Amino acid sequence: MIPARSRTNAVGPFASSTPETRGIPFDYAFRYELKGEPGNVINSVVTVSIEATFTALSIGYGVIPKVEPIVFGPQLAVQFIPTVPRTLSNLEIGEILRGLPNLVVTSREFRNETGVEAVFKSGLKLNPQVADVALANNGNATLSENVLSRLFQVVGPPSDQIQFKYAIFDEGSGREFQSEPILNIAGLGSANGERPFRYFAQPIVFRPRSTIRMEVTEVSDFAGELHVSLHGYKQLGDSNSPTAVGSNRRGPRRR
């Protein structure tokens, strides 16, 4: 039996840490404003802190859509009896569709599409600002003209439609970590939660003060915020950092 003092719970990249060094989880994050302009190139850089070497184990990403909601209300049928109160439950599908704009929608998410096309391709939902009012009494609450005029909202395209290319560089050493920019679907997966990250075949080590540059090229017309993270750890106490055991943090002694 192994003595209790000899046991360890350390696993993964931190198992090799000696008493003089200590691995702590750490992520470096990159943020991009996607304009929805295919071919647009955006660069972002981070500098590894002086305290320790950073080892990147994997890369992941997520997106926040920039949605410009299209709010509309139904166009009520003329023949409908005026004395009958209008509720969500007695609205007809034809009244809802007639309420959609007939002009081409100018919102970036529905480029060159009519209101009807946008609804049938992406869907519609109740406007969150009046949803509680419309759903009161199981959808039988009387709706005022103000509520009816903004009852619905066109749903934006799903975020998994985003496409971009990315490339990683170590500016200090001049290293490139790909032969050419990689398409996000091929290298990371989709943004809908189906493998939106990947492990590197070999951990990438960045020395203190290293500058990491990540270049993103927009491919789709998706507008919003793109967040990319390098997941890894810092090795405190490394001989190449100020946290090394025995290092003189106060600087050289004066004579």
Residue, then its C-alpha position, 0 to 999 in steps of 0.5 A: m500500500i502506498p503511504a498516505r503522504s506519497r499519494t497525489n491528486a494531481v492530474g493532467p499538465f499539472a502532475s509534473s509540478t515540483p514543490e518549487t513550481r506551481g501550475i495554475p489554470f489560465d486563459y488568454a482571451f481575444r475579442y473581435e467586433l464582426k461587421g458582417e463584411p466578408g473579407n474584413v480582416i481583424n487583428s487582436v494581440v495579447t501579451v503574456s505577463i512577466e510572471a510566468t510561462f503560458t502553456a496553451l492546451s486548447i482553443g475555443y470560441g463563442v459569439i454574441p449576435k448583434v440583433e436589430p429586432i424587426v417589430f410589427g403588429p398584425q393587420l386586422a381584417v376589415q370584416f372582423i366584428p368591431t365589438v369582439p375584443r382582439t386577443l392573441s387566441n383569436l388572431e388569424i395567420g393571414e392578419i399576422l402575415r399582412g402586418l409584415p413590411n412589404l418593403v425589403v428589410t434593411s436589417r443586416e441580419f435579413r439582407n435583401e429579404t422581405g418581411v415574409e421571407a425573413v419570417f419563413k426562413s428564421g421564424l417569429k416570436l412574441n415581442p418580449q416587451v409585451a409578451d406577458v400582456a399577450l399571454a395573460n389569461n391563457g392568451n385571452a386577454t384583450l389587447s390594446e391597439n398599442v400592444l397589437s401594433r408591436l405584438f411580434q418580432v422577427v427572430g434573427p438567424p441562428s449564431d451557428q451560421i457564422q463563418f470566419k477564418y483564424a490564424i495564430f502567430d507568436e510575434g516574438s519568435g515569428r512562429e506561425f501555427q498553421s500553413e494558412p488561415i483555418l475555417n472555424i467550422a473545420g478547426l473549432g466546430s460550430a457556435n451552437g455548442e457542437r464542439p466549439f473548441r479543440y485541443f492542440a495536437q501539441p501544447i504551445v508554450f509562450r514565454p513571458r513577455s511573448t506577444i500572441r497575435m490572432e488574425v480573424t477574417e470574416v467569411s459570412d455576413f454575420a454581425g456581432e461579437l466574437h470571443v476566442s480563448l486560449h485555454g491553458y496554464k501558467q507555470l509559476g516558479d519557472s526558471n525563466s520567470p521572476t517567480a523562480v525560486g531564489s530569484n532576487r525580486r528586489g534587484p541587484r544589491r548595491r555596493 
